[in-house]
Every structure is written in structure tokens, then in C-alpha cells.
Amino acid sequence: MINLDNKNERMTPLSIILTILAYFTAMLVVSRLAARGGDNSAFFRGKRKTSWWVVAFAMIGSCMSGVTFVSVPGMVGTSGMGYLQMCIGFFLGYLVIAFVLIPLYFRLNVYSIYQYLDRRYGMTTYKTGAWFFFLSKMLGASVRLYLVCLTLQLLVFGPLGLPFALNVAVCMLIVLAYTFRGGVNSLVWTDVLRTGCMITAVVLTLIFIARNLGLDAKGMVASIRDSGMSRIFWFDDVNHPQYFWKQMLGGLFTVIAMTGLDQDMMQHTLCCKNPKDSQKNLVVSTLLQNAVIFLFLCLGVLLYRYAAANGIPETGDKLFPAVATHAGLPAIVGILFIIGLVASAFGAGGSALTSLTTSFTVDILGTAGKDEAQVRRNRKRVHFGMTVGMGLTILIFSTLNNTSAIDAVYKLASYTYGPILGLFAFGIATRRTVRDKWVPLVAVAAPLICLVLQLNSERWFGGYKFSYELLLINAGITFAGLCLLIRKDTQTNQT
């Protein structure tokens, strides 16, 4: 047994395993209860019977993966609280999703949001959007799960002499176990559980570390405020990656692309009963998410202060795991870290796996002319195949990663979500039809042009470095390319 008050006892691999098993037992019970009586409709969109406030709370956990849990506290060492600049953009982006995209999706009454592209452009564009989503989600979800696998390797598998590949296989089997039957219907309720666990973990960890540093509530606020890591706004250097307008616009268009044009996130919010409930869910959810992100940034300041006081050299993504499992803190801090990490990371992996299954089954394989039993068989095969594919992608990423996980997620999004954002923007903003068969060429060319621009930006543009605003440029190039494909003297009725 672990003595929760013992400040000199490190968490052992066995204690970590028992903590993870206890959490997943609870999650599997919730998943089973939510999956009862589920059919394909329940798997794909939860039958649209879920209360908006339940989805709003669940989406906090959906949008905050293990990357948020580990990378956000670690990033304050290099960029302070500048991430809040992106959060301003996140809020504005959620308003666009709520009042522009949500009415469109409900009016279309689709399983997959990419079915809009079929109705607006044609089958080739529809498949192009679906494949770009597949690539985007597979890479993004793999980065997020890679981080939790890396942490578990350091704390559990490594000390036991077990290989990283076994670590990945176990993690993917866990994700498969609780998503295989219930789909999005189960995910909403397991996300409620993991959101609660994650918020509890970060709040209690803040309290324990502040107490260890001898800080009361007032002292904790003063310590965070007076630290050199509390800076939020950068207006002085346009070439700096943290420059306000880069971060704010990056946040705005990133959340539109990674939430509003993402089958994963929209699969959650389309569970609501009607468009108004879905809109309320999104507005409340973004306010709560930003509040939780602020807590993570405050925690990061205290983690760095604790590390400095106790000779802990780790920074960035390795900071939180190192401090949480340090012998100078009560073992309960390590337990809270493990629960928060697995709750945030595995839930995000399960959510991504379900959305990938939905998009591949509906968008790429198609459901037209197939009965319920055929669709169910295809869905189960695809679900298993996506699990294997995600595991292999994690292994590949583990050999290539040399940056922080959260930075990697947004950089990948800038390239892979840009064409999707451009396709939807052109479809909603114009009434023109395009030459459908040439759309894939534009969608592939846009991120390649962005790559050339990013590699040469400092030389071509007087030292300017692209940040997450590259997503907007990518979408703009896609939009311009579609303009070149417009059929003369033709226009379409808006769907």
C-alpha cells in the first residue's frame, strides 16, 4: 500500500498500474452503461438525445488531451502565459462554430460533417476532405497518445524492463476496449468522468505544491503574479513566435479547423437535441476550457518554482511527471498526476478513434445501399484497423519527435487542416461551383507551398518566422486555388 502522507516514498510501477486499473475499471463501467441498446446511430452521433450541459462539461475533457495536461504547464518556462493569447482566439473561434457551422450541420442532418462537401462540390472533393481529416486526426491523436506512452514508459514500462512497443500495444488495447461498442454515446459519458478527474487532479496538485512551498492562497497568487513566467501579451516584436496577432489569429482559425471542421469534436456537440442546445454547449464549454487552461498555466509556474528549489533539472514536457513523482511530495500528488494524465490522454485517444471510425466508414467506404448489419460489420473492422494504424503511427512519431508535444500538434494542424478550412470557407462564402476533379491537386499543393514559405520565411521576409498563423495562409492558398477552378457562369444553391 502507498502511504499518502509519506514525503519520501516514490511511486512504484506497481502502484501506478493499480491506479490506472482502478480508473479504467470505473471508465469501463460507465462505457458499458452508456452503450446499452446502442445501434449505428448511437455509435455515430449518440441519437441526439444528450443534454447540452452534459456535453459542455464532457467537451472540456475532449479538447484537453494529455498534451494539455503535460505540455501546457511545461511551456510556461519558455513562453510564460502567452498561450492565453491563443485562448482569446479559441473563444472567438467557438462563436464562429456555434453560429455559422452548427446551424449548417443540423440542417444537413448528416452522420459525418464531410458529407457537406459532397453536396456542395461533388464526390471527389468529399473524398478529399475525408482523407485530409483522416490524415490530420491520425497524426494529431498519435502525438497526443505518444506523450502518455512516453510518460508511462518512464514511470512503469522502463523500470520493469519492458519495451516501448509493448507499452503502445497495451495503451491501444485499452482505448479499443471502451470504445468498441458504444462509440460517441459512450464517449460523452466517459468524457464527463475524465473531465472531473482531470480538474480535480490539477486543483489538488496546485494546493499540495503550494502548501509544500509554504504558500497560502494569497501567497500563491502573489508568487505566480510576480514570477518572470506570468507575462501574457507580446506586442513588441512582429517576428517573435509569441506576437499577439499571430497567436490570437492562430487560435481563432485553429479552433475553427480542429473543432468546427473536425469530425471528432463535432460528433460530440451534434449529440445535443437541437441547434440552440448545441450553441449553448459550445459557448459554455469554451469559457470553462479557458478557465481550466489558466489553472494549468498557474500550475506550471509553481512546478518550475518547486523544481528550482529541489534541484529537479527537467523542463518542458518532462517537468510535471518529474515533480509529481518526486520523493519530496506526498504520494497522493503522484496518484493525482497519473489519474489526470490517463483520464485526459486516453479519453482523447478514444474520442479520436471513434471519429476516425465514423469518417472512414461513412465517408470513405460509404453506407449507401447497406443494411444495419453490414454497416456494423464494416464499422467494427474499421475500428480495429484504426487502432492498429494509430499504434504504428505512435511508434513512428517516437523516432522522429524533437519538439514539445503541444507545438507538434499545432504545427501538424497548420498543414493538414488548412485545406479542409479552405474548402469549407469557399463553400460557405461563395455560391460558385468548381471543377470537382481538380480539387485534390489544390488541396495537396497548398500545404506544400506553405512548407516552402516556412522554410524560407526568414530569408525572404526580413527575419519573419511563421507560427500557427500558417494555418490561415494554408487555407487562403486553398481558397485561391478553388477560385481558379470556378466554372464560368455557374453557381450553386447554398446547402
C-alpha positions in Angstrom: 0.0 0.0 0.0 1.1 3.6 -0.6 1.3 5.9 2.4 -0.3 9.1 1.1 1.4 11.3 3.7 4.9 9.9 3.2 7.1 12.5 1.6 10.0 10.2 1.0 8.3 7.4 -0.9 8.4 7.4 -4.7 5.5 5.8 -6.6 6.4 2.3 -7.7 5.4 0.8 -11.1 3.0 -1.5 -9.2 1.3 1.4 -7.5 0.9 3.2 -10.8 -0.5 0.1 -12.5 -3.1 -0.3 -9.7 -4.0 3.4 -10.0 -4.6 3.1 -13.8 -6.5 -0.2 -13.4 -8.8 1.5 -10.8 -9.5 4.3 -13.1 -10.2 2.2 -16.2 -12.5 -0.1 -14.2 -14.6 2.9 -13.5 -14.5 4.1 -17.1 -15.4 0.7 -18.5 -18.4 0.5 -16.2 -19.6 3.9 -17.4 -18.9 2.9 -21.0 -21.0 -0.3 -20.7 -23.9 1.5 -19.1 -23.9 4.2 -21.8 -23.7 1.6 -24.6 -26.8 -0.3 -23.7 -29.2 -0.6 -26.6 -26.9 1.2 -28.9 -27.1 0.9 -32.7 -25.1 2.5 -35.5 -26.9 5.8 -35.0 -25.9 5.8 -31.3 -22.3 5.0 -32.2 -22.0 7.8 -34.8 -24.0 10.6 -33.1 -25.5 9.4 -29.8 -29.1 9.5 -31.1 -29.1 13.3 -30.4 -30.7 12.9 -27.0 -27.9 14.2 -24.8 -28.4 17.3 -22.6 -26.3 20.3 -23.7 -24.8 20.9 -20.2 -23.6 17.3 -20.1 -21.9 17.7 -23.5 -20.4 21.1 -22.4 -18.7 19.5 -19.4 -17.6 16.5 -21.4 -16.1 18.6 -24.1 -13.6 20.1 -21.6 -12.0 16.7 -21.4 -12.4 16.1 -25.1 -10.5 19.2 -26.1 -7.8 18.8 -23.4 -5.7 15.7 -24.0 -2.6 14.5 -22.3 -0.8 17.2 -24.3 -2.7 19.9 -22.4 -2.1 18.1 -19.1 1.7 17.8 -19.5 2.8 20.3 -22.2 0.8 23.4 -21.1 2.4 23.6 -17.6 5.8 22.9 -19.1 5.6 25.6 -21.7 5.5 28.5 -19.2 9.3 28.2 -18.9 9.8 29.4 -22.4 6.7 31.4 -23.3 5.2 32.4 -20.0 1.4 32.6 -20.1 1.4 33.6 -23.8 -0.8 30.6 -24.5 -3.7 32.7 -23.2 -3.4 34.8 -26.4 -4.4 31.7 -28.3 -7.2 31.2 -25.8 -8.7 34.6 -26.9 -8.7 33.3 -30.4 -10.2 30.0 -29.2 -13.2 31.8 -27.7 -13.8 33.8 -30.9 -13.5 30.6 -33.0 -16.1 28.8 -30.9 -18.5 31.7 -31.6 -18.0 31.2 -35.3 -18.6 27.4 -34.9 -21.7 27.9 -32.8 -23.4 30.5 -35.0 -22.2 29.6 -38.5 -21.4 25.9 -38.7 -23.8 24.4 -36.2 -27.0 25.6 -37.9 -25.5 24.2 -41.2 -24.7 20.8 -39.7 -28.1 20.3 -38.1 -29.8 21.4 -41.3 -27.9 18.8 -43.3 -28.7 16.1 -40.7 -25.6 14.1 -41.5 -23.5 11.4 -39.7 -20.3 12.9 -40.9 -19.7 16.6 -41.3 -17.7 16.0 -44.5 -20.9 14.9 -46.3 -21.4 18.7 -46.7 -18.5 18.7 -49.2 -20.3 16.1 -51.3 -23.5 18.2 -51.5 -21.6 21.4 -52.1 -18.9 20.3 -54.5 -19.1 16.7 -55.5 -17.8 13.2 -54.7 -14.1 14.0 -55.4 -14.0 16.9 -53.0 -15.9 14.9 -50.4 -13.3 12.1 -50.5 -10.5 14.7 -50.5 -11.8 16.3 -47.3 -12.4 12.9 -45.7 -8.9 11.8 -46.4 -7.3 15.0 -45.1 -9.3 14.6 -41.9 -8.1 11.0 -41.7 -4.5 12.2 -42.0 -5.0 15.1 -39.6 -6.7 13.1 -36.9 -4.4 10.1 -37.1 -1.3 12.3 -36.8 -2.8 14.6 -34.1 -4.2 11.8 -32.0 -1.0 9.8 -32.2 1.0 12.8 -31.0 -1.3 13.1 -28.0 -1.1 9.4 -27.1 2.6 9.3 -27.7 3.0 11.7 -24.8 1.2 9.5 -22.3 3.0 6.4 -23.6 6.3 8.3 -23.1 5.3 9.1 -19.5 4.2 5.5 -18.8 7.5 4.3 -20.3 9.4 6.5 -17.8 7.3 5.5 -14.8 6.2 1.9 -15.5 7.4 0.0 -18.5 11.0 1.3 -18.4 11.6 0.4 -14.7 10.1 -3.1 -15.4 12.4 -3.6 -18.4 9.5 -3.7 -20.9 9.8 -2.3 -24.4 8.1 0.8 -25.7 6.3 -1.2 -28.4 4.5 -3.3 -25.7 3.6 0.0 -23.9 1.9 1.3 -27.1 0.1 -2.1 -27.7 -1.3 -2.1 -24.2 -2.4 1.5 -24.4 -4.2 1.0 -27.7 -6.0 -2.2 -26.5 -7.3 -0.1 -23.5 -8.6 2.6 -25.9 -10.2 -0.1 -28.1 -11.9 -1.8 -25.1 -14.0 1.1 -24.0 -14.9 2.5 -27.5 -15.7 -0.7 -29.4 -19.4 -1.0 -28.6 -20.7 2.4 -27.6 -19.0 4.9 -29.8 -19.8 8.5 -29.2 -22.7 7.6 -26.9 -20.2 6.1 -24.5 -17.6 8.7 -25.1 -19.7 11.6 -23.9 -20.2 9.9 -20.5 -16.7 8.7 -20.2 -15.6 12.2 -21.0 -17.7 13.5 -18.1 -15.8 11.1 -15.9 -12.4 12.1 -17.2 -13.1 15.9 -17.1 -14.0 15.6 -13.5 -10.8 13.6 -12.8 -8.6 16.0 -14.7 -10.0 19.1 -13.0 -9.8 17.5 -9.6 -6.2 16.4 -10.3 -4.9 19.9 -11.3 -6.7 21.7 -8.5 -5.5 19.4 -5.7 -2.0 19.3 -7.2 -1.9 23.1 -7.1 -2.9 23.0 -3.4 -0.4 20.3 -2.5 2.6 22.0 -4.2 1.7 25.5 -2.9 1.4 24.0 0.6 4.9 22.4 0.2 6.3 25.7 -0.9 4.8 27.4 2.2 2.2 29.4 0.3 -1.3 30.1 1.3 -3.9 31.2 -1.3 -2.8 34.9 -1.2 0.9 33.9 -1.3 0.3 31.6 -4.2 -1.4 34.3 -6.3 1.5 36.7 -5.5 4.1 34.1 -6.3 2.6 33.5 -9.7 2.0 37.2 -10.5 5.5 38.2 -9.5 7.3 35.4 -11.4 9.0 36.0 -14.6 6.7 33.5 -16.2 3.4 35.4 -15.8 3.7 37.5 -19.0 0.6 37.1 -21.2 0.9 39.6 -24.1 3.6 40.1 -26.7 3.0 43.2 -28.9 6.6 44.5 -29.3 8.2 42.2 -32.0 6.2 41.0 -35.0 8.9 38.5 -35.8 8.5 36.7 -32.4 6.5 33.5 -32.5 4.6 34.8 -29.4 3.5 38.0 -31.1 -0.1 38.7 -30.1 -1.8 38.8 -33.5 -0.1 35.6 -34.6 -1.2 33.8 -31.5 -4.8 35.2 -31.5 -5.4 34.6 -35.2 -3.7 31.2 -34.9 -6.1 30.3 -32.1 -9.1 31.6 -33.9 -8.6 29.6 -37.1 -7.0 26.6 -35.3 -10.2 26.1 -33.2 -12.4 26.5 -36.3 -10.4 23.9 -38.1 -9.6 21.5 -35.3 -13.0 21.7 -33.6 -15.6 23.1 -36.1 -14.3 21.1 -39.1 -13.2 18.1 -37.1 -15.5 15.0 -37.0 -14.3 14.2 -33.6 -15.3 17.4 -31.8 -18.5 17.9 -33.9 -19.5 14.3 -33.2 -19.8 15.3 -29.5 -21.7 18.6 -30.0 -24.1 17.1 -32.5 -25.3 14.8 -29.8 -27.3 17.7 -28.4 -31.1 17.7 -29.0 -31.2 20.8 -31.3 -29.0 23.7 -32.7 -29.8 26.0 -29.7 -28.6 23.5 -27.2 -25.5 22.8 -29.3 -24.7 26.5 -29.4 -25.2 26.8 -25.6 -22.9 23.8 -25.2 -20.1 25.4 -27.2 -20.2 28.8 -25.6 -20.2 27.5 -22.0 -17.6 24.8 -22.9 -15.1 27.3 -24.3 -15.4 29.5 -21.2 -14.8 26.6 -18.9 -11.9 25.3 -21.1 -10.1 28.6 -20.9 -10.5 28.7 -17.1 -9.0 25.3 -16.8 -6.1 26.2 -19.2 -5.4 29.2 -16.9 -5.2 26.8 -13.9 -2.7 24.6 -15.9 -0.5 27.7 -16.6 -0.6 28.7 -12.9 0.4 25.2 -12.0 3.3 25.4 -14.4 4.7 28.4 -12.6 4.6 26.5 -9.3 6.1 23.4 -10.8 9.1 25.4 -12.1 9.5 27.0 -8.7 9.3 23.7 -6.9 11.8 22.2 -9.4 14.3 25.0 -8.8 14.0 24.6 -5.0 14.6 20.9 -5.1 17.2 20.5 -7.8 15.0 18.9 -10.4 16.6 19.6 -13.9 13.6 18.6 -16.1 11.8 21.2 -18.1 9.0 21.3 -20.7 7.0 18.1 -21.2 9.1 16.2 -18.6 8.6 18.8 -15.8 5.2 17.8 -14.5 6.0 14.0 -14.4 9.3 14.7 -12.6 7.8 16.9 -10.0 4.6 14.9 -9.4 6.6 11.7 -8.7 9.4 13.5 -6.6 10.0 12.0 -3.2 9.6 15.4 -1.5 5.9 15.4 -2.2 3.1 13.2 -0.8 2.4 10.1 -2.9 -1.1 11.4 -3.4 0.3 14.0 -5.8 1.8 11.3 -8.0 -1.5 9.4 -7.9 -3.4 12.6 -8.9 -0.9 13.1 -11.8 -1.4 9.6 -13.1 -5.2 9.8 -12.9 -5.3 13.2 -14.6 -2.9 12.0 -17.3 -4.7 8.8 -18.2 -8.1 10.5 -17.9 -7.1 13.2 -20.3 -4.9 11.3 -22.7 -6.8 8.0 -23.1 -10.1 9.8 -23.4 -8.8 11.9 -26.2 -7.4 8.8 -27.9 -10.8 7.1 -27.6 -12.6 10.1 -29.0 -10.2 10.3 -32.0 -10.5 6.6 -32.6 -14.3 6.8 -32.7 -14.3 9.8 -35.1 -11.8 8.1 -37.4 -14.0 5.0 -37.5 -17.1 7.1 -38.3 -15.4 9.1 -41.0 -13.7 6.1 -42.7 -16.9 4.0 -42.5 -19.3 6.8 -43.7 -17.1 9.0 -45.9 -14.6 6.6 -47.5 -16.3 3.2 -47.5 -19.8 4.6 -47.7 -23.1 3.4 -46.2 -25.4 3.8 -49.1 -27.3 0.6 -50.0 -26.0 -1.2 -47.0 -28.2 -2.5 -44.2 -27.6 -2.1 -40.5 -25.8 -5.4 -40.1 -23.4 -4.6 -43.0 -22.6 -1.2 -41.6 -22.0 -2.7 -38.2 -19.6 -5.3 -39.6 -17.7 -2.6 -41.5 -17.6 -0.3 -38.5 -16.1 -3.0 -36.2 -13.4 -3.9 -38.8 -12.5 -0.3 -39.4 -12.4 0.4 -35.6 -9.9 -2.4 -35.1 -7.9 -1.3 -38.2 -7.7 2.3 -36.9 -6.4 1.0 -33.5 -3.6 -0.8 -35.3 -2.8 2.3 -37.5 -2.7 4.7 -34.6 -0.4 2.4 -32.7 2.0 2.2 -35.6 1.9 6.0 -36.1 2.8 6.4 -32.4 5.9 4.2 -32.9 7.0 6.2 -35.9 6.5 9.5 -34.1 8.6 8.3 -31.2 11.6 8.0 -33.5 11.1 11.5 -35.0 9.9 13.8 -32.3 12.2 16.6 -31.3 9.8 19.3 -30.1 7.2 19.8 -27.4 4.0 17.8 -28.0 1.6 20.7 -28.0 3.8 22.6 -30.5 3.9 19.5 -32.7 0.1 19.2 -32.6 -0.5 22.7 -33.8 2.3 22.6 -36.4 0.8 19.4 -37.9 -2.7 21.1 -37.8 -1.4 24.1 -39.8 -0.5 21.8 -42.7 -3.3 19.1 -42.6 -6.3 21.2 -41.5 -5.6 24.1 -43.8 -7.1 22.6 -47.0 -10.2 21.5 -45.0 -10.6 25.0 -43.7 -10.2 26.4 -47.2 -12.8 24.0 -48.7 -15.4 24.9 -46.1 -14.7 28.6 -46.3 -15.1 28.7 -50.1 -18.3 26.6 -49.9 -19.9 28.8 -47.3 -18.7 32.2 -48.5 -19.4 31.8 -52.2 -22.1 30.3 -54.4 -19.8 29.2 -57.2 -19.3 25.7 -58.4 -15.8 24.4 -59.2 -14.2 21.6 -61.3 -14.5 18.9 -58.7 -11.9 16.5 -60.2 -9.1 19.1 -59.8 -9.8 19.9 -56.1 -7.3 17.2 -54.8 -4.5 19.0 -56.7 -5.3 22.3 -55.0 -5.6 20.6 -51.6 -2.2 18.9 -51.9 -0.4 22.0 -53.4 -1.5 24.4 -50.6 0.4 22.7 -47.7 3.4 22.1 -50.0 3.6 25.9 -50.8 3.3 26.6 -47.1 6.2 24.3 -46.4 8.3 26.2 -48.9 7.3 29.5 -47.3 8.1 28.4 -43.8 11.5 27.0 -44.7 12.5 30.3 -46.4 10.5 32.9 -44.4 13.4 34.4 -42.5 15.4 34.9 -45.7 12.6 36.1 -47.9 10.6 38.2 -45.4 13.3 40.0 -43.3 13.6 37.6 -40.4 9.9 36.8 -40.1 9.1 33.5 -38.6 5.7 31.8 -39.2 3.8 30.5 -36.2 0.4 29.0 -36.0 -0.9 31.6 -38.5 0.4 29.3 -41.2 -3.0 27.5 -40.9 -4.7 30.7 -42.2 -2.2 31.1 -45.0 -2.7 27.4 -46.0 -6.5 27.9 -46.1 -6.1 31.1 -48.1 -4.0 29.4 -50.7 -6.6 26.6 -50.9 -9.4 29.2 -51.3 -7.4 31.0 -54.1 -6.8 27.7 -55.8 -10.5 26.9 -55.8 -11.1 30.3 -57.4 -9.0 29.2 -60.3 -11.3 26.1 -60.7 -14.6 28.0 -60.8 -16.9 27.1 -63.6 -17.8 30.2 -65.6 -21.4 31.4 -65.5 -22.4 28.8 -62.9 -23.3 28.9 -59.3 -24.9 26.6 -56.8 -27.7 26.9 -54.3 -26.2 27.1 -50.8 -26.9 23.8 -49.0 
